[in-house]
Amino acid sequence: MTTTRQLAGSGTDLPVPDVFVRAVEALRATVVRREVELEEIPPPRRVAPHAHALDGHLDLSSLRAPGTADVDDVDDAGGRFVLLHDPAAPEAWGGDLRVIALVKAVVEPELADDPLLAEVVWSWLGEGLDAQEARARRLGGTVTRVVSESFGSLSARPDAIQVELRASWSPEGHPGAHLQAWADVLCRVAGLPPLPSGVSALPRRRA
């Protein structure tokens, strides 16, 4: 069954299947870590008949106690979470829903020399999904490290090392659990500690 109303943010005028409408509504109702600020953005086109995209970045102001200076020891990080839906259920997906996730963050220079850095970052994704009980089928992706060196008049600027995680998977269960897992990985790659067991994120207004 489909609904004839257009789902805001879906990027298409096609009738939107109920399963995708419910999935997007679930994402909009999901509470993630308060350090992560989410904003709905135009979704990619021609990737799937229906898509919903979120841009996320760390809101450092949420890490400051009242009256304190800006936080300096948390690196900038951001990424995107995109939910795709294709009623034809492509064979490569193994279902009609697919998540495309991006996480990127500047890391400490000494971490760039760690030969296991990529494996560790990739393992954080699996751990984040497991912690949220978000089952991911046909999970695949890459971890890339980029070193930016400055020269000439900018030679005094220290090298910047950025790690970029790109992944996709077919989600099972509540879509919000997959969004929470992505937000947790975003924080972890940026150097924030995981939330203690039993501690939940506080609600915040969604952009």
N, C-alpha and C positions, 0 to 999 in steps of 0.2 A: 504494500500500500504506500502511496506517496501523498504528500501534501502539496497543494498548488501555490501556497505562499512562498515567497522567496525568503530564505534564511539570511539575515543580515550578516555580512562578512563571509558569505560562501563564495562570492566572486562569480556567480553564475545566475542566469535567469531560468535555468531548468527547474522543473518540479523537484523538490528536495525530498528524498526518501525519509520516512519517519525515523529509521534507525540512525540516520546521520543527524537529524534534528535533535534527537534525544542525546546523542553523543556530544554535540556542541553545547547543549544546555548543561550537561554534566560537567564539561570543562569550565563553563562560566561560573558554576556554583562551587568549584573546587577551591579550597584554601591551601596555598603553598606557604613556604617559609617566608616570614615577614621581610627578610632581607631582599627578596626577589620582587621586582616590580614588573608587572605584566601589562602588555598593551596589545589589543587586537590590531592586526595590520592586514593589508590586502594579501590574499593568499596567492600562491603561484597558479598560473593558468596553464592549461594543456597538459598538466601532469596527471590529473584525474578529473572525472566529471564534477566532483564536489571536493572542496578543500576549505579548511579553517586554519588560520595561522596566528600565532602569538609570538611577539617579540619580548624577550626578557633581559633584564640587566639588574645588577646588584644596586640596591638603594642604600648607599653607605650611611645616609643620615639616620637610618633605622638602627645603626650600630652604635650611635653616640648617646651617651648619657646626657641629660640636660646640663648645660653650662660647660661642657667639655669641648675641646678642640676637635677638628676633623680627624677622622681615623686615617692613619698613614700606612698601617701595616696590612691592609687588605687590598689585594690587587684588583684592578678593573676586570670585569668579566661580563659576558653577555652571550646571547644565543637565540635560537628560534625553535619553536615546537609547532609542527604542522601535522594536522590530522587530515588524511585523504580518505575518500570513499568512492568506490567504483562498484555499482551494483552487479557488474559482470564478474566480480571476484577473480581478478587475474591469477593465473596459475602461479606466477612468481610470488604473489602475496600469500597465497594459501587462504584467502578470505576476502571480504569486501572492505576492510579497513586497513590502513597502513599509517604508521607514524614515521615522520622524517624529523630528526632532531639534530641540532647543532649546538655545541658548547665551545666557547673559546675564552681563554684567559691568559693574562700575562703571569708568568711564574718566576720564582727566584732564579737568578743565573746559575746557581749551583745545581739546581734540578735538571738543567738542560744537559749536563754531563752524565746523568744517570742513565745507563743503557736500558734499564727496565721501566723508564718513565712511561712509554707508550702502553706497555702491558699493564702497569698500575692504573693508569687513567681508564683504560678499557675495563679493567676489573671493577672500577668504581661504578660503572654503568650497570653491570650485572648485579652488584651488591645493592645498588639503589632500587632496582626493579624488584629484587627479592625482598628487600625491607618493606616495600609497599605492597607486597603480594600481587605484583603486576606481572602476569605471565606474558612473555614476549616470544612469539614464534618467528622463525626465520630471521633471527637477529644477525645483522652484519654491519660493518662500518670500518672506519679508518681513524687513526690518531696521527696527527701531523705536528711536528714542532718546527717553528720558524724563528730564525735568529736574525734580528735587524741590527746591523752595525752602522755606526755614523762616522762620517769622514769630513774633512775640511773644517769649515767653521763650526760644524756640529760634532767634531771629534771628541769634545769633552763629555758629550752625552753618553751615558752607559748603554751597553748593549741591552736590547729588549728581546726577551724570549717568550714567544706565545705558543701555547698548546691549543690545538683545535681538534675537537672530537666531532665526527660526523657519523651518524648511525641511523638505521631504519629497521623497523620491525612491525609485525602484525600483532596488534594488541588484543588481549583477551581480558574479560572482566570489565570493571568500571574504568572508563577513560580517564577519570580524574586521578586514579592511582598512577597512571603512566606519566601524567603531567607532574605530579608530586615527585616522582622518581627523577624526572629530568631536572626539576628545580633543585633537588638535593645534590645531584651531580654537579650542577652549575656552581653551587656554593662550595662544594668540596674541591673542585678544580681550582677555584679562586683562593683556596687556603683557609676557608672557614671550617671549623670543626662540625661534625654531625650533631644533630640534636640529641640530647641524652634520651635514653630509653624512657618512654612514658610521657615525654614532653611533646605537646602538640603545637603546631604553628598557630599564631593568633590571626583572626580574620582581618583583612584589610580591604579597602575599597579598590575595585578593579577599574582600570582606565578604560 
